[in-house]
Amino acid sequence: LMAGGERSVGSIMAIDPADLWVAADEDFQEWVLERAYADNPAQCPLSADEDDPTCSLIHFAQGSLEVVHDDLRRVLPPAQLKKAIDILRVVGIDDAFVVRRELVNYKKTCLNIQRCATQLDRDLRQLVTFFKGSDDERIDIDDERIYVHSDRHTALCDALGQCKGALGVMSDLRQFVKTVCCVSRHPAKATPEYLAGLPRSLKHLRKYVRCAGDTVASQRGHTAVNEVHEADGGDDGADFHRGEESGAAHLARAMDGFANLGWPPQIVSFVRKSLVAKGAVKALWMHSELIRGLTHLDEYLRLLRGCVTELEAMPN
């Protein structure tokens, strides 16, 4: 170590985190930018403004817990570094980054499934059209001749209906996952409209649940149809935002653990900016929106299974 706590990194002077810990306010930003980030100044999060939604964060690396830890290692002494890492783990940032990575991969999987299902839907439509009427069975009833679709054509129609339904649900699922992956890193920005409109944004699944409920109602004269309609907040949509949290709320929750540590304000501000710039707040937001969306999906699927069970129990 050189005098003043500085150490040499090639031809660039770096600074010991212990010196940053006691640095005066007027020196802190300069020392961090010119010394702690001398090897990569573009990744210094001090330029991030968490209160200004027009502040661009596009040039900051994100998507990995390691980029957050790298920021902390550059500024925090070892004891404080361990404390900060423990706080982030307790808040759930470690798990949120794992969920983020898996959700991005799942989004790509949904796209491939949707493409395959779209091609299958097209093939089945062609087969249904080709075999329509070509091998119908003729039946004579009371001197009246009627034609009944063959078992092959009926099976193709059933398969087409199932494929169309699955494709609709997969479209909803992919759009939901894609929108979750696209929430903003910036906590001052609003929740995407698609997520704010849940569960009504799940258009295909919502339509299937309502149609199934209405069908049961028409057959039995009673059903949980009101429950079906209430699942998406009722007709007035008054319950759209239940459980929704803003990015700012996730940032505040992440910083709660640092509130009573007595750390220098410039250090706490640096941690805050790092969590925003390097995607930690976004990962928490994604995790929260995923759980909220899955709650709506589970409710719709529960209602749909109930309607299907009732319909299957009805006499033909």
DOVEXMAR-440872 format. One record per residue: z, y, x of N, C-alpha, C in turn. Coordinates in nm, 3 decimals. Each point is the difference from the previous one (the first is absolute). Layout:
<nodes>
n_w	n_v	n_u	ca_w	ca_v	ca_u	c_w	c_v	c_u
Z	Y	X	Z	Y	X	Z	Y	X $
...
</nodes>
This chain:
<nodes>
n_w	n_v	n_u	ca_w	ca_v	ca_u	c_w	c_v	c_u
0.000	-0.119	0.084	0.000	0.119	-0.084	0.000	0.124	0.087 $
-0.075	0.102	-0.042	-0.008	0.124	0.075	0.104	0.098	-0.051 $
0.014	0.111	0.069	0.098	0.100	-0.040	-0.031	0.052	-0.139 $
0.107	0.032	-0.074	-0.019	0.056	-0.134	-0.031	-0.105	-0.104 $
0.013	-0.128	0.036	-0.025	-0.104	-0.098	-0.147	-0.032	-0.019 $
-0.089	0.058	0.077	-0.143	-0.026	-0.014	-0.038	-0.122	0.082 $
-0.104	-0.070	-0.046	-0.051	-0.114	0.076	-0.151	0.010	0.005 $
-0.057	-0.057	0.102	-0.144	0.013	0.021	-0.074	-0.110	-0.073 $
-0.104	0.037	-0.072	-0.091	-0.097	-0.063	-0.138	0.032	0.056 $
-0.038	-0.070	0.107	-0.123	0.034	0.068	0.013	0.141	0.055 $
-0.091	0.086	-0.040	0.004	0.139	0.043	0.060	0.091	-0.107 $
0.055	-0.061	-0.109	0.053	0.076	-0.112	0.151	-0.008	0.002 $
0.066	0.110	-0.028	0.146	0.003	-0.003	0.047	-0.037	-0.140 $
0.088	-0.101	-0.010	0.060	-0.038	-0.128	0.146	0.040	0.001 $
0.062	0.006	-0.115	0.138	0.047	-0.010	0.089	-0.111	-0.054 $
0.121	-0.002	0.050	0.097	-0.099	-0.046	0.047	0.039	-0.140 $
0.007	-0.097	-0.095	0.047	0.031	-0.136	0.138	0.064	-0.003 $
0.084	-0.030	0.098	0.134	0.060	0.003	-0.008	0.151	0.014 $
-0.102	0.050	0.073	-0.016	0.144	0.013	-0.051	0.063	-0.129 $
-0.086	-0.071	-0.071	-0.047	0.051	-0.129	0.115	0.009	-0.100 $
0.095	-0.092	0.011	0.112	-0.004	-0.093	0.082	0.129	0.006 $
0.009	0.058	0.119	0.082	0.122	0.017	-0.086	0.124	0.019 $
-0.131	-0.013	-0.022	-0.090	0.114	0.020	0.026	0.109	-0.103 $
-0.017	0.124	0.045	0.012	0.112	-0.093	-0.116	-0.001	-0.098 $
0.020	0.060	-0.117	-0.104	0.001	-0.103	-0.131	0.056	0.052 $
0.008	0.107	0.080	-0.123	0.064	0.047	-0.073	-0.083	0.104 $
0.070	-0.097	0.062	-0.064	-0.084	0.101	-0.048	-0.134	-0.055 $
0.060	-0.045	-0.111	-0.021	-0.137	-0.047	-0.147	-0.030	-0.026 $
-0.066	0.082	-0.081	-0.138	-0.028	-0.037	-0.092	-0.003	0.121 $
0.019	0.096	0.092	-0.085	0.004	0.120	0.022	-0.123	0.086 $
0.126	-0.039	0.019	0.028	-0.115	0.084	-0.054	-0.130	-0.061 $
0.014	-0.013	-0.131	-0.052	-0.121	-0.066	-0.151	-0.009	0.014 $
-0.067	0.109	-0.030	-0.146	-0.001	0.001	-0.057	-0.015	0.141 $
0.055	0.076	0.095	-0.060	0.005	0.132	0.052	-0.107	0.095 $
0.115	-0.058	-0.031	0.056	-0.100	0.090	0.015	-0.137	-0.065 $
0.072	-0.005	-0.113	0.019	-0.130	-0.064	-0.133	-0.061	-0.046 $
-0.095	0.088	-0.038	-0.132	-0.047	-0.045	-0.110	0.046	0.094 $
0.033	0.014	0.126	-0.099	0.047	0.096	-0.118	-0.096	0.011 $
0.026	-0.130	-0.023	-0.107	-0.099	0.012	-0.085	-0.008	-0.126 $
0.052	0.050	-0.114	-0.074	-0.011	-0.127	0.044	0.110	-0.096 $
-0.028	0.125	0.032	0.051	0.112	-0.082	-0.049	0.000	-0.144 $
-0.115	-0.063	-0.027	-0.053	0.000	-0.137	0.089	-0.077	-0.096 $
0.084	-0.091	0.055	0.085	-0.082	-0.086	0.140	0.057	-0.017 $
0.026	0.118	0.053	0.130	0.064	-0.020	0.012	0.045	-0.145 $
0.100	-0.047	-0.074	0.007	0.029	-0.144	0.055	0.138	-0.035 $
0.033	0.082	0.098	0.060	0.129	-0.029	-0.090	0.091	-0.083 $
-0.131	-0.023	0.005	-0.092	0.085	-0.077	-0.007	-0.039	-0.147 $
0.061	-0.114	-0.035	-0.003	-0.044	-0.140	0.095	0.086	-0.083 $
-0.051	0.050	-0.111	0.081	0.081	-0.092	0.018	-0.079	-0.129 $
0.119	-0.056	-0.017	0.024	-0.087	-0.116	0.008	0.076	-0.131 $
0.009	0.131	0.006	0.009	0.081	-0.121	-0.133	0.061	-0.044 $
-0.101	-0.011	0.084	-0.131	0.061	-0.029	-0.102	-0.111	-0.025 $
-0.040	-0.022	-0.126	-0.093	-0.109	-0.030	-0.139	0.018	0.059 $
-0.031	0.122	0.048	-0.132	0.022	0.061	0.000	-0.036	0.147 $
0.115	-0.032	0.056	0.009	-0.037	0.141	-0.068	-0.135	0.022 $
-0.096	-0.004	0.091	-0.075	-0.124	0.026	0.077	-0.090	0.095 $
0.009	-0.127	-0.036	0.068	-0.100	0.083	-0.098	-0.105	0.051 $
-0.128	0.026	-0.017	-0.101	-0.104	0.022	-0.008	-0.045	0.145 $
0.036	0.087	0.094	-0.016	-0.037	0.141	0.120	-0.077	0.055 $
0.105	-0.017	-0.081	0.115	-0.075	0.047	-0.019	-0.149	-0.024 $
0.041	-0.082	0.098	-0.004	-0.145	-0.016	0.099	-0.041	-0.109 $
-0.032	-0.106	-0.072	0.088	-0.049	-0.105	-0.023	-0.149	-0.020 $
0.077	-0.058	-0.091	-0.024	-0.139	-0.038	0.086	-0.101	0.072 $
0.082	0.046	0.096	0.081	-0.094	0.076	0.137	0.061	0.026 $
0.102	-0.082	-0.007	0.135	0.046	0.031	0.011	0.044	0.144 $
-0.082	-0.058	0.087	0.007	0.032	0.142	-0.030	0.146	0.029 $
-0.092	0.062	-0.075	-0.032	0.140	0.028	0.118	0.091	-0.033 $
0.082	-0.040	-0.099	0.122	0.076	-0.030	0.102	-0.020	0.111 $
0.018	-0.124	0.041	0.095	-0.028	0.109	-0.042	0.070	0.129 $
-0.129	0.011	0.025	-0.047	0.068	0.121	0.042	0.147	-0.002 $
-0.012	0.064	-0.117	0.047	0.138	-0.013	0.148	0.011	0.033 $
0.078	-0.089	-0.057	0.145	0.006	0.019	0.038	-0.025	0.146 $
-0.069	-0.094	0.065	0.032	-0.029	0.140	-0.026	0.120	0.090 $
-0.096	0.082	-0.034	-0.035	0.116	0.083	0.105	0.111	-0.008 $
0.078	0.003	-0.106	0.088	0.115	-0.024	0.148	-0.038	-0.003 $
0.033	-0.120	-0.043	0.140	-0.037	-0.018	0.056	-0.076	0.120 $
0.121	0.032	0.043	0.069	-0.081	0.101	0.024	-0.141	-0.053 $
0.024	-0.097	0.088	0.010	-0.141	-0.043	0.098	-0.026	-0.114 $
0.119	0.059	0.006	0.099	-0.027	-0.105	-0.047	0.053	-0.134 $
-0.054	0.121	0.000	-0.050	0.060	-0.125	-0.126	-0.071	-0.048 $
-0.080	-0.049	0.093	-0.121	-0.075	-0.037	0.038	-0.125	-0.078 $
0.099	-0.074	0.050	0.044	-0.121	-0.070	0.052	0.034	-0.139 $
0.076	0.110	-0.009	0.054	0.041	-0.130	-0.112	0.035	-0.097 $
-0.101	0.073	0.047	-0.111	0.039	-0.086	-0.078	-0.121	-0.049 $
-0.024	-0.094	0.091	-0.075	-0.121	-0.038	0.077	-0.080	-0.105 $
0.132	-0.007	0.017	0.083	-0.071	-0.099	-0.005	0.069	-0.136 $
0.003	0.132	0.000	-0.005	0.075	-0.127	-0.132	-0.027	-0.071 $
-0.110	0.005	0.073	-0.131	-0.024	-0.061	-0.010	-0.141	-0.056 $
0.061	-0.095	0.069	-0.003	-0.138	-0.049	0.077	-0.012	-0.130 $
0.117	0.063	-0.007	0.083	-0.006	-0.121	-0.071	0.067	-0.117 $
-0.067	0.111	0.026	-0.073	0.072	-0.105	-0.114	-0.085	-0.056 $
-0.053	-0.090	0.082	-0.108	-0.087	-0.045	-0.135	0.030	0.061 $
-0.003	0.083	0.102	-0.129	0.039	0.060	-0.063	-0.118	0.072 $
0.081	-0.084	0.067	-0.056	-0.117	0.068	-0.073	-0.090	-0.099 $
0.067	-0.031	-0.112	-0.062	-0.085	-0.102	-0.120	0.069	-0.064 $
0.009	0.132	-0.018	-0.110	0.073	-0.064	-0.127	-0.008	0.083 $
0.011	0.005	0.132	-0.118	-0.011	0.085	-0.061	-0.139	-0.008 $
0.084	-0.103	-0.013	-0.052	-0.137	-0.018	-0.076	-0.010	-0.131 $
0.060	0.054	-0.107	-0.066	-0.001	-0.131	-0.132	0.077	0.007 $
0.001	0.113	0.069	-0.121	0.082	0.012	-0.113	-0.080	0.064 $
0.030	-0.069	0.110	-0.103	-0.077	0.069	-0.056	-0.111	-0.090 $
0.091	-0.072	-0.068	-0.045	-0.109	-0.087	-0.078	0.053	-0.120 $
0.038	0.117	-0.050	-0.069	0.055	-0.116	-0.141	0.044	0.037 $
-0.018	0.055	0.118	-0.134	0.038	0.047	-0.088	-0.125	0.011 $
0.057	-0.108	0.054	-0.076	-0.126	0.010	-0.032	-0.056	-0.139 $
0.097	0.009	-0.090	-0.020	-0.053	-0.136	-0.107	0.080	-0.074 $
-0.006	0.130	0.027	-0.104	0.083	-0.062	-0.139	-0.053	0.036 $
-0.017	-0.038	0.125	-0.129	-0.055	0.043	-0.027	-0.136	-0.065 $
0.106	-0.078	-0.014	-0.014	-0.130	-0.068	-0.043	0.020	-0.145 $
0.061	0.096	-0.068	-0.036	0.028	-0.139	-0.146	0.041	-0.012 $
-0.048	0.077	0.096	-0.140	0.042	-0.003	-0.093	-0.121	0.012 $
0.032	-0.092	0.090	-0.084	-0.120	0.016	0.003	-0.087	-0.125 $
0.119	-0.015	-0.060	0.010	-0.080	-0.123	-0.081	0.066	-0.112 $
0.010	0.131	-0.010	-0.072	0.071	-0.106	-0.152	-0.014	0.020 $
-0.046	0.007	0.122	-0.143	-0.017	0.026	-0.047	-0.140	-0.038 $
0.079	-0.103	0.037	-0.036	-0.137	-0.036	0.002	-0.020	-0.151 $
0.101	0.057	-0.066	0.009	-0.013	-0.146	-0.115	0.072	-0.069 $
-0.042	0.112	0.055	-0.113	0.074	-0.058	-0.128	-0.083	0.008 $
-0.022	-0.067	0.114	-0.117	-0.084	0.014	0.008	-0.121	-0.093 $
0.120	-0.059	-0.012	0.017	-0.113	-0.091	-0.025	0.043	-0.144 $
0.049	0.117	-0.038	-0.024	0.052	-0.134	-0.149	0.015	-0.027 $
-0.073	0.050	0.098	-0.145	0.018	-0.016	-0.070	-0.135	-0.015 $
0.041	-0.098	0.080	-0.062	-0.134	-0.008	0.028	-0.065	-0.136 $
0.124	0.014	-0.048	0.034	-0.062	-0.128	-0.075	0.067	-0.115 $
-0.019	0.130	0.006	-0.077	0.068	-0.104	-0.144	-0.052	-0.004 $
-0.056	-0.022	0.116	-0.137	-0.052	0.005	-0.007	-0.141	-0.058 $
0.101	-0.084	0.032	0.000	-0.136	-0.051	0.021	-0.003	-0.151 $
0.090	0.086	-0.050	0.023	0.007	-0.144	-0.127	0.040	-0.072 $
-0.070	0.096	0.054	-0.126	0.045	-0.061	-0.106	-0.108	0.007 $
-0.007	-0.070	0.114	-0.104	-0.102	0.019	0.018	-0.117	-0.097 $
0.125	-0.042	-0.020	0.024	-0.119	-0.081	0.024	0.031	-0.148 $
-0.002	0.128	-0.036	0.022	0.034	-0.140	-0.116	-0.049	-0.085 $
0.029	-0.089	-0.092	-0.102	-0.050	-0.091	-0.087	-0.110	0.056 $
0.006	-0.026	0.130	-0.091	-0.099	0.059	0.040	-0.143	-0.033 $
0.128	-0.024	-0.018	0.043	-0.136	-0.036	0.104	0.003	-0.111 $
-0.021	0.089	-0.099	0.089	0.004	-0.115	-0.009	-0.130	-0.079 $
0.110	-0.036	-0.062	0.003	-0.121	-0.080	-0.027	0.035	-0.147 $
-0.092	-0.075	-0.060	-0.036	0.024	-0.140	0.090	-0.084	-0.090 $
0.057	0.065	-0.102	0.087	-0.070	-0.094	-0.048	0.033	-0.142 $
-0.015	-0.106	-0.082	-0.039	0.019	-0.139	0.123	-0.016	-0.089 $
0.029	0.105	-0.075	0.115	-0.002	-0.091	-0.048	0.044	-0.138 $
0.008	-0.095	-0.097	-0.038	0.031	-0.138	-0.139	0.064	-0.004 $
-0.094	-0.068	0.057	-0.139	0.045	0.001	-0.019	0.133	0.074 $
0.102	0.038	0.074	-0.011	0.124	0.079	0.002	-0.036	0.148 $
-0.095	0.051	0.073	-0.010	-0.031	0.142	0.061	0.115	0.081 $
0.098	-0.035	0.081	0.061	0.100	0.088	-0.006	-0.049	0.144 $
0.014	0.093	0.091	-0.004	-0.033	0.143	0.132	0.041	0.065 $
0.052	-0.091	0.078	0.127	0.021	0.070	-0.026	0.001	0.149 $
0.064	0.095	0.066	-0.017	0.005	0.145	0.045	-0.131	0.064 $
-0.067	-0.040	0.104	0.034	-0.124	0.069	0.132	0.017	0.075 $
0.057	-0.113	0.040	0.124	0.004	0.078	-0.022	0.073	0.132 $
-0.119	-0.016	0.057	-0.028	0.066	0.127	-0.001	0.152	-0.017 $
-0.065	0.048	-0.105	-0.007	0.144	-0.023	0.139	0.056	-0.034 $
0.077	-0.076	-0.078	0.135	0.042	-0.036	0.089	0.011	0.125 $
-0.013	-0.100	0.089	0.080	0.001	0.123	-0.037	0.119	0.087 $
-0.129	0.031	0.006	-0.044	0.115	0.079	0.053	0.131	-0.059 $
-0.002	0.010	-0.132	0.054	0.121	-0.066	0.149	0.016	0.026 $
0.072	-0.113	-0.007	0.144	0.005	0.030	0.024	0.044	0.145 $
-0.077	-0.055	0.090	0.016	0.035	0.142	-0.033	0.147	0.023 $
-0.102	0.049	-0.070	-0.037	0.141	0.014	0.112	0.091	-0.050 $
0.059	-0.038	-0.115	0.110	0.080	-0.054	0.119	0.004	0.095 $
0.033	-0.117	0.057	0.112	-0.005	0.094	-0.030	0.081	0.127 $
-0.121	-0.009	0.047	-0.039	0.074	0.119	0.004	0.151	-0.026 $
-0.049	0.040	-0.117	0.001	0.142	-0.034	0.143	0.053	-0.007 $
0.090	-0.077	-0.061	0.139	0.042	-0.007	0.065	0.010	0.137 $
-0.023	-0.102	0.083	0.057	0.001	0.135	-0.056	0.115	0.082 $
-0.127	0.029	-0.017	-0.062	0.109	0.074	0.061	0.134	-0.042 $
0.027	0.016	-0.129	0.063	0.124	-0.047	0.138	0.020	0.060 $
0.081	-0.106	-0.001	0.135	0.009	0.057	-0.007	0.025	0.151 $
-0.094	-0.067	0.068	-0.015	0.021	0.144	-0.043	0.143	0.030 $
-0.081	0.058	-0.086	-0.041	0.140	0.017	0.122	0.093	-0.009 $
0.085	-0.028	-0.100	0.124	0.078	-0.013	0.088	-0.015	0.123 $
0.015	-0.124	0.044	0.088	-0.028	0.113	-0.051	0.066	0.127 $
-0.131	-0.010	0.025	-0.054	0.060	0.122	0.014	0.152	-0.004 $
-0.027	0.061	-0.115	0.011	0.145	-0.010	0.144	0.045	0.022 $
0.094	-0.078	-0.055	0.140	0.033	0.019	0.039	-0.008	0.147 $
-0.035	-0.111	0.066	0.035	-0.019	0.141	-0.067	0.105	0.086 $
-0.126	0.028	-0.028	-0.073	0.101	0.077	0.065	0.137	-0.012 $
0.041	0.036	-0.120	0.061	0.131	-0.022	0.136	0.009	0.069 $
0.076	-0.109	-0.002	0.128	-0.003	0.070	-0.022	0.022	0.150 $
-0.104	-0.064	0.055	-0.030	0.016	0.142	-0.044	0.142	0.034 $
-0.044	0.074	-0.099	-0.054	0.134	0.024	0.097	0.112	-0.035 $
0.128	-0.032	-0.025	0.095	0.109	-0.022	0.006	0.085	0.127 $
0.029	0.125	-0.018	-0.006	0.094	0.112	0.116	-0.020	0.097 $
-0.026	0.028	0.126	0.109	0.005	0.096	0.089	0.121	-0.025 $
-0.058	0.103	-0.060	0.072	0.125	-0.015	0.092	-0.005	-0.121 $
0.131	0.016	0.018	0.092	-0.015	-0.113	-0.011	0.110	-0.105 $
-0.065	0.111	0.035	-0.011	0.111	-0.097	-0.115	-0.021	-0.097 $
-0.082	-0.101	0.023	-0.114	-0.024	-0.090	0.043	-0.085	-0.119 $
-0.074	0.016	-0.109	0.035	-0.065	-0.125	-0.035	-0.148	0.002 $
0.064	-0.076	-0.087	-0.034	-0.140	-0.019	-0.143	-0.010	-0.053 $
-0.083	-0.091	0.054	-0.136	-0.016	-0.051	-0.002	-0.022	-0.151 $
-0.101	0.056	-0.064	-0.007	-0.004	-0.147	0.004	-0.143	-0.053 $
-0.067	-0.092	0.068	-0.002	-0.139	-0.046	0.141	-0.058	-0.005 $
0.080	0.027	0.104	0.136	-0.053	0.004	0.090	0.074	-0.098 $
-0.020	0.130	-0.014	0.080	0.077	-0.095	-0.025	-0.046	-0.143 $
-0.120	-0.055	-0.026	-0.036	-0.044	-0.135	0.035	-0.144	-0.030 $
0.065	-0.070	0.093	0.039	-0.137	-0.028	0.099	-0.005	-0.117 $
-0.008	-0.102	-0.085	-0.084	-0.119	0.010	-0.136	0.013	-0.069 $
-0.026	0.115	-0.064	-0.127	0.012	-0.073	-0.121	-0.004	0.093 $
0.021	0.026	0.129	-0.111	-0.006	0.095	-0.055	-0.141	0.014 $
0.081	-0.100	-0.033	-0.046	-0.140	0.004	-0.082	-0.028	-0.125 $
-0.119	0.057	-0.005	-0.077	0.007	-0.124	-0.039	-0.136	-0.054 $
-0.050	-0.089	0.085	-0.046	-0.130	-0.049	0.117	-0.084	-0.049 $
0.104	-0.010	0.081	0.115	-0.082	-0.038	0.065	0.055	-0.126 $
0.011	0.131	-0.009	0.058	0.063	-0.118	-0.083	-0.032	-0.125 $
-0.132	0.004	0.015	-0.088	-0.030	-0.114	0.017	-0.146	-0.043 $
0.008	-0.092	0.095	0.015	-0.141	-0.034	0.132	-0.024	-0.072 $
0.107	0.063	0.048	0.132	-0.019	-0.063	0.000	0.053	-0.142 $
-0.058	0.117	-0.020	-0.002	0.058	-0.133	-0.086	-0.083	-0.096 $
-0.115	-0.044	0.047	-0.088	-0.082	-0.086	0.067	-0.131	-0.037 $
0.066	-0.062	0.099	0.070	-0.126	-0.029	0.113	0.023	-0.100 $
0.074	0.108	0.016	0.108	0.031	-0.094	-0.051	0.027	-0.140 $
-0.111	0.074	-0.009	-0.058	0.029	-0.131	-0.054	-0.126	-0.067 $
-0.054	-0.091	0.082	-0.052	-0.126	-0.055	0.113	-0.085	-0.057 $
0.109	-0.009	0.074	0.115	-0.075	-0.049	0.053	0.064	-0.129 $
0.002	0.131	-0.003	0.050	0.071	-0.118	-0.085	-0.031	-0.122 $
-0.130	-0.004	0.019	-0.090	-0.026	-0.113	0.010	-0.144	-0.049 $
0.036	-0.093	0.090	0.008	-0.141	-0.037	0.135	-0.037	-0.060 $
0.105	0.056	0.055	0.135	-0.038	-0.042	0.064	0.101	-0.094 $
-0.047	0.123	0.006	0.063	0.104	-0.081	0.125	0.056	0.066 $
0.038	-0.055	0.115	0.114	0.054	0.074	-0.020	-0.037	0.146 $
0.045	0.085	0.089	-0.010	-0.025	0.143	0.078	0.108	0.072 $
0.000	-0.009	0.128	0.064	0.104	0.082	-0.100	0.109	0.032 $
-0.089	0.032	-0.097	-0.106	0.096	0.027	0.057	0.137	0.035 $
0.113	0.036	-0.064	0.062	0.127	0.036	0.047	-0.001	0.144 $
0.050	-0.115	0.042	0.041	-0.015	0.139	-0.120	0.014	0.094 $
-0.113	-0.053	-0.042	-0.122	0.013	0.079	-0.038	0.146	0.014 $
0.006	0.074	-0.110	-0.039	0.141	0.004	0.102	0.084	0.076 $
0.126	-0.042	-0.005	0.102	0.077	0.070	0.000	-0.027	0.150 $
-0.065	-0.107	0.045	0.001	-0.036	0.141	-0.064	0.107	0.087 $
-0.092	0.079	-0.060	-0.063	0.106	0.079	0.049	0.138	-0.042 $
0.121	0.005	-0.054	0.060	0.129	-0.029	-0.026	0.049	-0.140 $
-0.057	-0.083	-0.085	-0.030	0.043	-0.136	-0.126	0.084	-0.006 $
-0.039	0.035	-0.119	-0.125	0.074	-0.017	0.007	0.141	0.053 $
0.120	0.057	0.012	0.008	0.137	0.049	0.009	0.007	0.152 $
0.013	-0.118	0.066	0.003	-0.003	0.145	0.120	0.070	0.060 $
0.110	0.007	-0.075	0.115	0.079	0.044	0.072	-0.063	0.117 $
-0.023	-0.129	0.024	0.077	-0.071	0.102	-0.083	-0.031	0.124 $
-0.104	0.080	0.024	-0.090	-0.026	0.111	0.071	-0.009	0.134 $
0.095	0.088	0.029	0.049	0.019	0.135	0.132	-0.070	0.028 $
0.035	-0.102	-0.076	0.125	-0.068	0.023	0.001	-0.066	0.138 $
0.103	0.025	0.078	0.014	-0.061	0.131	-0.083	0.065	0.109 $
-0.075	0.102	-0.032	-0.087	0.060	0.101	0.081	0.090	0.093 $
-0.026	-0.009	0.131	0.064	0.085	0.099	-0.106	0.071	0.080 $
0.024	0.126	0.032	-0.095	0.077	0.078	0.017	-0.031	0.148 $
-0.099	0.041	0.081	0.011	-0.017	0.144	0.118	0.078	0.055 $
0.026	0.117	-0.058	0.114	0.081	0.045	0.131	-0.073	-0.021 $
0.010	-0.074	-0.110	0.123	-0.076	-0.027	0.020	-0.109	0.103 $
-0.108	-0.065	0.040	0.010	-0.105	0.103	0.037	0.060	0.135 $
-0.054	0.117	0.031	0.036	0.066	0.126	0.148	0.036	0.000 $
0.048	0.054	-0.110	0.141	0.037	-0.009	0.090	-0.123	0.016 $
-0.042	-0.110	-0.062	0.081	-0.123	0.011	0.000	-0.052	0.143 $
-0.114	0.010	0.068	-0.009	-0.047	0.139	0.087	0.084	0.092 $
0.016	0.129	-0.033	0.075	0.090	0.087	0.149	0.005	-0.034 $
0.042	-0.064	-0.108	0.140	0.003	-0.039	0.091	-0.054	0.110 $
-0.047	-0.103	0.068	0.082	-0.061	0.104	0.023	0.088	0.121 $
-0.080	0.104	0.015	0.014	0.090	0.115	0.081	0.125	-0.034 $
0.039	0.013	-0.127	0.059	0.126	-0.047	0.135	0.030	0.063 $
0.082	-0.104	0.020	0.138	0.022	0.044	0.027	-0.049	0.141 $
-0.105	-0.008	0.079	0.018	-0.049	0.137	0.039	0.111	0.097 $
-0.018	0.125	-0.042	0.030	0.110	0.090	-0.103	0.020	0.109 $
-0.121	-0.051	-0.020	-0.106	0.016	0.100	-0.052	0.144	-0.001 $
-0.053	0.047	0.114	-0.060	0.134	0.004	-0.109	0.015	-0.106 $
-0.007	0.114	-0.067	-0.098	0.018	-0.108	-0.144	-0.024	0.043 $
-0.034	0.039	0.124	-0.138	-0.018	0.045	-0.035	-0.149	0.017 $
0.102	-0.081	0.032	-0.022	-0.145	0.012	-0.023	-0.060	-0.138 $
0.083	0.038	-0.097	-0.015	-0.050	-0.136	-0.135	0.043	-0.057 $
-0.040	0.123	0.026	-0.130	0.048	-0.047	-0.114	-0.079	0.064 $
0.014	-0.034	0.127	-0.102	-0.080	0.067	-0.014	-0.137	-0.066 $
0.113	-0.065	-0.027	-0.003	-0.132	-0.065	-0.068	0.011	-0.136 $
0.034	0.103	-0.073	-0.059	0.023	-0.133	-0.151	0.013	0.009 $
-0.047	0.080	0.093	-0.144	0.021	0.017	-0.070	-0.128	0.046 $
0.067	-0.077	0.084	-0.059	-0.126	0.046	-0.018	-0.098	-0.115 $
0.100	-0.010	-0.087	-0.010	-0.092	-0.114	-0.115	0.038	-0.093 $
-0.026	0.130	-0.009	-0.111	0.046	-0.084	-0.133	-0.024	0.070 $
-0.012	0.047	0.123	-0.129	-0.005	0.070	-0.046	-0.141	0.030 $
0.095	-0.089	0.033	-0.037	-0.135	0.045	0.001	-0.103	-0.112 $
0.012	0.045	-0.125	-0.022	-0.089	-0.114	0.120	-0.078	-0.049 $
0.121	0.030	0.050	0.117	-0.074	-0.047	0.032	0.033	-0.146 $
-0.010	0.128	-0.035	0.026	0.040	-0.139	-0.107	-0.060	-0.092 $
-0.124	-0.002	0.047	-0.107	-0.062	-0.080	0.029	-0.148	-0.023 $
0.046	-0.070	0.103	0.030	-0.142	-0.016	0.109	-0.022	-0.105 $
0.104	0.085	0.002	0.105	-0.010	-0.102	-0.056	0.027	-0.139 $
-0.087	0.099	-0.009	-0.062	0.036	-0.128	-0.085	-0.115	-0.052 $
-0.080	-0.059	0.089	-0.083	-0.114	-0.038	0.086	-0.114	-0.053 $
0.107	-0.030	0.072	0.089	-0.109	-0.041	0.057	0.025	-0.138 $
0.043	0.123	-0.024	0.059	0.037	-0.129	-0.103	-0.011	-0.113 $
-0.121	0.051	0.022	-0.104	-0.005	-0.103	-0.044	-0.143	-0.027 $
0.000	-0.083	0.104	-0.035	-0.141	-0.019	0.101	-0.067	-0.093 $
0.128	0.021	0.025	0.104	-0.061	-0.085	-0.012	0.051	-0.143 $
-0.021	0.131	-0.016	-0.012	0.058	-0.134	-0.121	-0.058	-0.073 $
-0.114	-0.011	0.069	-0.120	-0.054	-0.062	0.015	-0.147	-0.036 $
0.066	-0.077	0.087	0.019	-0.143	-0.028	0.089	-0.021	-0.122 $
0.091	0.092	-0.023	0.084	-0.008	-0.120	-0.087	0.009	-0.126 $
-0.094	0.094	-0.001	-0.091	0.013	-0.114	-0.092	-0.121	-0.013 $
-0.051	-0.048	0.112	-0.087	-0.119	-0.003	0.075	-0.121	-0.056 $
0.123	-0.019	0.046	0.079	-0.113	-0.048	0.025	0.010	-0.151 $
0.025	0.122	-0.047	0.027	0.018	-0.143	-0.125	-0.031	-0.083 $
-0.114	0.051	0.044	-0.125	-0.029	-0.071	-0.030	-0.150	-0.001 $
0.017	-0.065	0.115	-0.029	-0.143	0.008	0.097	-0.081	-0.086 $
0.126	0.042	-0.006	0.096	-0.069	-0.086	-0.042	0.009	-0.147 $
-0.041	0.120	-0.043	-0.043	0.018	-0.138	-0.128	-0.078	-0.028 $
-0.091	0.000	0.097	-0.126	-0.071	-0.018	0.024	-0.151	-0.012 $
0.086	-0.054	0.085	0.030	-0.144	-0.008	0.064	-0.034	-0.134 $
0.087	0.089	-0.048	0.062	-0.024	-0.130	-0.102	-0.004	-0.112 $
-0.097	0.091	0.003	-0.104	0.002	-0.103	-0.089	-0.123	0.009 $
-0.033	-0.040	0.123	-0.083	-0.119	0.019	0.072	-0.124	-0.052 $
0.129	-0.010	0.028	0.078	-0.115	-0.049	-0.002	-0.006	-0.153 $
0.015	0.115	-0.063	-0.005	0.003	-0.148	-0.137	-0.038	-0.052 $
-0.104	0.052	0.063	-0.136	-0.031	-0.046	-0.032	-0.148	0.018 $
0.043	-0.059	0.112	-0.028	-0.142	0.024	0.076	-0.089	-0.097 $
0.114	0.049	-0.050	0.079	-0.080	-0.094	-0.055	0.004	-0.142 $
-0.091	0.092	-0.028	-0.057	0.011	-0.134	-0.098	-0.111	-0.026 $
-0.005	-0.046	-0.123	-0.100	-0.104	-0.034	-0.141	0.055	0.009 $
-0.094	-0.082	0.039	-0.140	0.042	0.010	-0.056	0.030	-0.139 $
</nodes>
